[in-house]
Each structure stands twice: as structure tokens, then as C-alpha cells.
């Protein structure tokens, strides 16, 4: 297994600074955030989802893409993924991300998955997703870039088994699953090895972060309320030593991508800590 960093988690670093920091930490791969920085955020302090200095604009031309390609190449890093925030049915946007990934030599993009908020029946949402994937999968094959569905809370793919139901009709060389145990603290927990075994060849990538449940006051009926907060990788609910053991058991040999949202450490320190800890487990 190799290590990577999703640049959403290093918002204060430029592409060049991030590639150097990854090299210094012994992190082989980079997952580039593909999202515009809002105009009203550009004077703000760096942040994960707004003023993120390590983001590829959705309107990036070849010149801008060349900057990211050169940043990785100058420090011997691999562009693993171009990771967007797509909506279901946006086939044109999906192709635009695939084009960027192809130009960067990246292996993956992240495909859209519907959110679930009780306003639409889950089976209706599943049909929408499958209709989208049936259009996206041929594009992924054409560009030679695998499309991934992330296990993510608040969506119809919160667990490994739920994600599998969406991808199992497709070629695993074209469509796969981004397995994220940290998200599964919020929603979607299943025994880790069981989920990996179910995914089989669809297990394409893994994100590494952690979270805990904490008391959150009282609900409207006076029952206890709870909330999830992000934590450093070694201080959350996910037992990463067990997850790594399970990944080894199923023969996973892909990337482990850090996505630490705890805010406990400066970006370079976070990357060093992630690399040292994961190397100790590997």
C-alpha cells in the first residue's frame, strides 16, 4: 500500500508547497481538489471547503492544469485523483473532470451520489444514480480513468454494501468504490473486513481520517442528542490498526489517502504524523 493526500485537507498550501510537503513526508500520491474558490472567500483565511489554495478550478485550462502536473512531477509525486463535487446527472461536468484527470495522468475521479434527506424514496434515488452511472461509466472507459463512489454519510452510499448495490452492474475496471471508514463513523458502519470482502474488486481507494460521537445537548423531546466531530487519526472511533489488518487480509494494495479535518495540526505537521503512523501500521 502507498500513501496519498487529498488536498482538501491542506488548504493553506499552494500546489508547489503541497507537493514538496508530500515528498518530505514520504507520501507518494496527490489527490487534487477540483472545485472553484468562491470570490467572496479569496480574502479569508485558508479553509478546507472555501479558500482552499490547493484546488483546481472547474474552469481550468491547459495552462493551469500544467501547473498542477508540474508541481507533482517536480517532486516525484503521482497525481492519483482529481476529486470534484459533482451532482447526479451532470454528465457534462463529469466529462470535464475526466478530461482534467486524463491530462494530469490521474487514475481516478469521484462520481456523484445522491444525498438522502427523507424527501425522496431511496429507490427513486437509486434509479437516478444508476441512470447517471450508465452514462458516466462509458465516459470513464473512454478516458481510461476510473470513476469512484465514496462511502459518505448523508448519501445513499453510506456503507460498503449500499455502495456495492450501485456499482455491481459495472465493470470494476471502470467504476469502483472509495472506502472511507471515517465517514462511516457518522453513518454506514459495517464490520470493516466484511465490507471489504463484499466490495471485492470494486474496492479501489481508501481515505484515512477519524471522528467521534459526542453529547450534543437535548433533542426537542428531551432525549439525549449527539453529534459527530472530526478528530486526529489516532484519537477517533475508527481503529486504523484493525482497518489496515483487514485491508491486508483482502489483498488491497492501493493508496491510503489522508483527509484529516480535525484542525489539530498545521498541514505539514499533519502530513508527517499521518505518514509516520500509517508506515508503522504497514
For each residue, the residues with C-beta under 8 A, 3 or more apart:
1: 244 247 252 253 254 255 256 282
2: 28 29 254 255 256
3: 26 27 28 29 255 256 257 258 274 275 278 279
4: 27 28 29 30 31 78 80 81 255 256 257 258
5: 9 10 18 22 27 29 30 31 257 258 271 274
6: 9 31 33 81 83 207 257 258 259
7: 10 11 13 15 18 30 31 32 33 52 54 55
8: 11 33 48 49 52 83 259
9: 5 6 48 209 258 259 260 261 267 270
10: 5 7 13 18 21 54 267 270 271
11: 7 8 46 47 48 51 52 53 54 267
12: 46 53 266 267
13: 7 10 17 18 21 53 54 267 268
14: 17 18 53 54
15: 7 18 19 32 54 67 68 71
16: 19 20 71 74
17: 13 14 20 21
18: 5 7 10 13 14 15 21 22 30 54 71 267
19: 15 16 22 23 30 71 72 74 75 77
20: 16 17 23 24 75
21: 10 13 17 18 24 25 267 268 271
22: 5 18 19 25 27 28 29 30 75 77 271
23: 19 20 26 27 75 76 77
24: 20 21 268 271 272
25: 21 22 268 271 272 274 275
26: 3 23 275 279
27: 3 4 5 22 23 30 77 258 271 274 275
28: 2 3 4 22 77 78 255
29: 2 3 4 5 22 77 78 79 80 255 257
30: 4 5 7 18 19 22 27 72 77 78 79 80
31: 4 5 6 7 80 81 82 83 108 257
32: 7 15 54 55 56 68 79 81 82 83 104 106
33: 6 7 8 52 54 55 56 83
34: 55 56 58 82 83 84 85 97 100 109
35: 52 55 56 58 84 85
36: 55 57 58 59
37: 41 42 50 51 52 55 57
38: 41 42 50
39: 42
40:
41: 37 38 44 47 50 51
42: 37 38 39 51
43: 51
44: 41 47 50 51
45: 51
46: 11 12 51 52 53
47: 11 41 44 50 51 52
48: 8 9 11 52 261
49: 8 52
50: 37 38 41 44 47
51: 11 37 41 42 43 44 45 46 47
52: 7 8 11 33 35 37 46 47 48 49 55
53: 11 12 13 14 46
54: 7 10 11 13 14 15 18 32 33
55: 7 32 33 34 35 36 37 52
56: 32 33 34 35 60 64 65 68 82 100
57: 36 37 60 64
58: 34 35 36 84 93 96
59: 36
60: 56 57 64 65 100
61: 64 65
62: 65 66 103
63: 66 67
64: 56 57 60 61 67 68
65: 56 60 61 62 68 69 100 103 104
66: 62 63 69 70
67: 15 63 64 70 71
68: 15 32 56 64 65 71 72 79 104
69: 65 66 72 73 79 103 104 105
70: 66 67 73 74
71: 15 16 18 19 67 68 74 75
72: 19 30 68 69 75 77 78 79 104
73: 69 70 76 77
74: 16 19 70 71
75: 19 20 22 23 71 72
76: 23 73
77: 19 22 23 27 28 29 30 72 73
78: 4 28 29 30 72 105
79: 29 30 32 68 69 72 82 101 104 105 106
80: 4 29 30 31 106 107 108 205 255 257
81: 4 6 31 32 101 106 107 108 109 110 148 205 257
82: 31 32 34 56 79 97 100 101 104 106 108 109
83: 6 8 31 32 33 34 108 109 110
84: 34 35 58 93 97 109 110
85: 34 35
86: 90 93 94 97 110 111 112
87: 90 93 112
88: 112 113 114 128 129 132
89: 112 128 131 132
90: 86 87 93 94 112
91: 94 95 132 135 136 139
92: 95 96
93: 58 84 86 87 90 96 97
94: 86 90 91 97 98 109 111 112 135 136 139 147
95: 91 92 98 99 139 143
96: 58 92 93 99 100
97: 34 82 84 86 93 94 100 101 109
98: 94 95 101 102 109 139 140 142 143 145 147
99: 95 96 102 103 143
100: 34 56 60 65 82 96 97 103 104
101: 79 81 82 97 98 104 106 107 108 109 143 145
102: 98 99 105 106 143 144 145
103: 62 65 69 99 100
104: 32 65 68 69 72 79 82 100 101
105: 69 78 79 102
106: 32 79 80 81 82 101 102 109 145
107: 80 81 101 145 146
108: 31 80 81 82 83 101 145 146 147 148 176 178 204 205
109: 34 81 82 83 84 94 97 98 101 106 140 145 146 147 148
110: 81 83 84 86 147 148 149 150 178
111: 86 94 132 133 136 147 148 149 175
112: 86 87 88 89 90 94 129 132
113: 88 129 149 150 152 155 156 157 166
114: 88 120 125 128 129 155 156
115: 154 155 156
116: 120 122 125 154 155 156 158
117: 120 154
118:
119:
120: 114 116 117 124 125
121: 124 125
122: 116 125 126 156
123: 126 127
124: 120 121 127 128
125: 114 116 120 121 122 128 129 156
126: 122 123 129 130 156 165 166
127: 123 124 130 131
128: 88 89 114 124 125 131 132
129: 88 112 113 114 125 126 132 133 156 166
130: 126 127 133 134 166 169
131: 89 127 128 134 135
132: 88 89 91 111 112 128 129 135 136
133: 111 129 130 136 137 147 166 167 170 175
134: 130 131 137 138
135: 91 94 131 132 138 139
136: 91 94 111 132 133 139 140 147 175
137: 133 134 140 141 147 170 171 174 175
138: 134 135 141 142
139: 91 94 95 98 135 136 142 143
140: 98 109 136 137 143 145 146 147 174 175
141: 137 138 144 171 174
142: 98 138 139
143: 95 98 99 101 102 139 140
144: 102 141
145: 98 101 102 106 107 108 109 140
146: 107 108 109 140 173 174 175 176 204
147: 94 98 108 109 110 111 133 136 137 140 174 175 176
148: 81 108 109 110 111 175 176 177 178 204 205
149: 110 111 113 157 163 166 167 175 176 177 178
150: 110 113 157 163 177 178 180 183 207
151: 157 158 159 160 162 163 177 178 179 180 183 184 188
152: 113 155 157 158 180 183 188
153: 158 183 184 186 187 188
154: 115 116 117 158 186 187
155: 113 114 115 116 152 158
156: 113 114 115 116 122 125 126 129 162 166
157: 113 149 150 151 152 162 163 166 177
158: 116 151 152 153 154 155 162 183 184 186 187 188
159: 151 162 163 184 187 188 189 190 195
160: 151 163 164 177 179 188 190 194 195 196 198 199
161: 164 165 190 195 198
162: 151 156 157 158 159 165 166 188
163: 149 150 151 157 159 160 166 167 177 199 202
164: 160 161 167 168 177 198 199 202
165: 126 161 162 168
166: 113 126 129 130 133 149 156 157 162 163
167: 133 149 163 164 170 172 175 176 177 202
168: 164 165 202
169: 130
170: 133 137 167 174 175
171: 137 141 174 175
172: 167 175 176 200 201 202 204
173: 146
174: 137 140 141 146 147 170 171
175: 111 133 136 137 140 146 147 148 149 167 170 171 172 202
176: 108 146 147 148 149 167 172 201 202 203 204 205
177: 148 149 150 151 157 160 163 164 167 199 202 203 204 205
178: 108 110 148 149 150 151 204 205 206 207
179: 151 160 195 196 199 203 205 206 207
180: 150 151 152 183 184 206 207 209 259
181: 184 185 192 206 207 238 240 243
182: 185 207 208 209 210 211 230 236 238 259
183: 150 151 152 153 158 180 186 187 188 207
184: 151 153 158 159 180 181 187 188 189 190 238
185: 181 182 189 210 211 212 213 228 236 237 238
186: 153 154 158 183 211 228
187: 153 154 158 159 183 184
188: 151 152 153 158 159 160 162 183 184
189: 159 184 185
190: 159 160 161 184 194 195
191: 194 195
192: 181 195 196 242 243 246
193: 196 197 246 249 250
194: 160 190 191 197 198
195: 159 160 161 179 190 191 192 198 199
196: 160 179 192 193 199 203 246 247 249 250 252
197: 193 194 200 250
198: 160 161 164 194 195
199: 160 163 164 177 179 195 196 202 203
200: 172 197 203
201: 172 176
202: 163 164 167 168 172 175 176 177 199
203: 176 177 179 196 199 200 206 250 252 254
204: 108 146 148 172 176 177 178 254
205: 80 81 108 148 176 177 178 179 254 255 257
206: 178 179 180 181 203 247 252 254 255 256 257
207: 6 150 178 179 180 181 182 183 256 257 258 259
208: 182 233 240 256 257 258 259 260 274 278
209: 9 180 182 230 233 236 258 259 260 261 262
210: 182 185 230 231 232 233 234 235 236 237 238 240 260 262
211: 182 185 186 228 229 230 231 236 237 238
212: 185 228 229 231 235 236 237
213: 185 226 227 228 237
214: 226 227 228 229
215: 224 225 226
216: 225 226 227
217: 225
218: 222 223 224 225
219: 222 223 224 225
220:
221:
222: 218 219
223: 218 219
224: 215 218 219
225: 215 216 217 218 219
226: 213 214 215 216
227: 213 214 216
228: 185 186 211 212 213 214
229: 211 212 214
230: 182 209 210 211 236 260 261 262 263
231: 210 211 212 235 236 262 264
232: 210 235 236 260 262 264 265 273
233: 208 209 210 236 240 258 260 273 274 277
234: 210 240 277
235: 210 212 231 232 262
236: 182 185 209 210 211 212 230 231 232 233
237: 185 210 211 212 213
238: 181 182 184 185 210 211 243
239: 242 243
240: 181 208 210 233 234 243 244 277 278 281
241: 244 245 281
242: 192 239 245 246
243: 181 192 238 239 240 246 247
244: 1 240 241 247 248 278 281 282
245: 241 242 248 249
246: 192 193 196 242 243 249 250
247: 1 196 206 243 244 250 252
248: 244 245 251 252
249: 193 196 245 246
250: 193 196 197 203 246 247
251: 248
252: 1 196 203 206 247 248
253: 1
254: 1 2 203 204 205 206
255: 1 2 3 4 28 29 80 205 206
256: 1 2 3 4 206 207 208 278
257: 3 4 5 6 29 31 80 81 205 206 207 208
258: 3 4 5 6 9 27 207 208 209 233 270 271 274 278
259: 6 8 9 180 182 207 208 209
260: 9 208 209 210 230 232 233 264 265 270 274
261: 9 48 209 230
262: 209 210 230 231 232 235 265
263: 230
264: 231 232 260 270
265: 232 260 262 269 270 273
266: 12 269 270
267: 9 10 11 12 13 18 21 270 271
268: 13 21 24 25 271 272
269: 265 266 272 273
270: 9 10 258 260 264 265 266 267 273 274
271: 5 10 21 22 24 25 27 258 267 268 274 275
272: 24 25 268 269 275 276
273: 232 233 265 269 270 276 277
274: 3 5 25 27 208 233 258 260 270 271 277 278
275: 3 25 26 27 271 272 278 279
276: 272 273 279 280
277: 233 234 240 273 274 280 281
278: 3 208 240 244 256 258 274 275 281 282
279: 3 26 275 276 282
280: 276 277
281: 240 241 244 277 278
282: 1 244 278 279
